[in-house]
Amino acid sequence: MKIDHATIVTPQLEAVRQFFCDIVGLTAGERPPFGFEGYWLYHDGKAVIHLIKTHSERPITKSPARIDHIAFRVDSADEWNKLITKLQAATYEYESSQVPATGERQLFVVPTPGVMIEFVTAAA
């Protein structure tokens, strides 16, 4: 068994699509003709992020059971540095930290309210 995809429901569909395409490097691709707006975003030919537009501007409330964030592994120092450059150029705020014991580095970004993305690397 393996994870197939993550679905993000957001009122800011275009902003979230732009983040995943411009910053993460995913590509918008084919999507079945559902009766609601959205995108399927691809990596290596696989739709890994499904975006769905909601018309509710109500903030997402925290419930006892929820998914907190999605994480992307960055394999090389060059990719990591390019990611930071893209985030800064697009003026996304992010928090950085280090994983105790492993030394892995993390960046946390909130491209739109209610959506948190983590980037993690072991690259020095």
C-alpha positions in Angstrom: 0.0 0.0 0.0 1.1 3.6 -0.7 -0.3 7.1 -0.5 -2.1 8.0 -3.7 -2.8 11.7 -3.4 -3.8 14.5 -1.0 -6.8 16.7 -1.5 -6.9 20.4 -0.5 -10.2 22.2 -0.3 -9.7 26.0 -0.5 -11.6 29.2 -1.5 -8.3 30.5 -2.9 -8.0 27.9 -5.7 -5.8 29.9 -8.1 -3.4 31.1 -5.3 -2.9 27.5 -4.1 -2.5 26.2 -7.7 0.1 28.9 -8.3 2.0 28.0 -5.1 2.2 24.3 -6.0 3.2 24.9 -9.6 5.6 27.9 -9.2 7.2 26.9 -5.9 6.9 23.1 -5.6 7.2 22.5 -9.3 4.0 20.4 -9.9 2.1 20.7 -13.2 -1.6 21.1 -13.7 -2.9 18.3 -15.8 -5.9 16.2 -16.8 -8.8 16.0 -14.4 -12.1 14.2 -14.7 -15.1 16.4 -15.6 -16.4 16.8 -12.0 -19.2 19.2 -11.4 -17.1 21.5 -9.3 -13.9 23.6 -9.9 -10.5 22.2 -9.2 -7.2 21.0 -10.5 -5.1 17.9 -10.4 -1.5 18.6 -10.0 1.1 16.2 -11.2 4.6 15.0 -10.4 6.4 12.5 -12.6 3.1 11.7 -14.4 1.1 11.1 -11.3 -1.7 13.3 -9.9 -0.4 13.8 -6.3 -2.4 16.9 -5.2 -6.1 17.4 -5.9 -7.3 20.9 -5.4 -11.0 21.6 -4.9 -12.6 25.1 -4.8 -15.0 25.8 -1.9 -17.2 28.8 -1.9 -17.0 29.2 1.8 -14.7 31.8 3.2 -15.3 30.5 6.8 -12.1 29.6 8.5 -11.4 26.0 8.9 -11.9 25.0 12.5 -9.6 22.5 14.3 -11.3 19.3 15.2 -9.9 16.4 17.3 -9.2 14.4 14.1 -7.5 16.3 11.3 -4.5 16.3 8.9 -2.2 19.1 10.0 0.1 19.4 6.9 1.6 17.8 3.8 5.4 17.4 3.6 7.7 17.2 0.6 11.2 15.8 0.7 13.9 17.8 -1.0 16.8 15.6 -1.9 19.7 17.9 -2.7 21.2 21.1 -1.3 20.9 22.7 -4.7 17.1 22.0 -4.8 16.8 23.2 -1.2 18.5 26.5 -2.0 16.4 27.0 -5.1 13.3 26.4 -3.0 14.3 29.1 -0.5 15.1 31.5 -3.4 11.6 30.9 -4.9 9.8 31.4 -1.6 11.7 34.6 -1.0 11.1 35.9 -4.5 7.4 35.2 -4.2 7.4 36.8 -0.7 6.1 33.7 1.1 6.8 33.8 4.8 8.2 30.6 6.2 9.5 29.2 9.4 12.5 27.0 9.6 13.6 24.5 12.2 15.8 21.5 12.7 14.7 17.9 13.6 16.3 16.9 16.9 18.7 13.9 16.6 18.5 13.6 12.8 19.6 17.2 11.9 17.2 17.3 9.1 16.1 20.8 8.1 12.4 21.9 7.8 10.6 24.8 6.3 6.9 25.4 7.0 4.9 27.6 4.6 1.2 28.6 4.8 0.3 29.6 1.1 -3.3 30.2 2.1 -5.2 30.0 5.4 -5.8 26.5 6.5 -3.1 24.9 4.3 0.3 24.2 5.7 3.1 22.7 3.6 6.4 21.3 5.0 9.6 20.9 3.1 12.3 18.7 4.7 15.8 17.8 3.7 18.8 16.0 5.1 21.1 17.9 2.6 23.6 20.1 4.3 
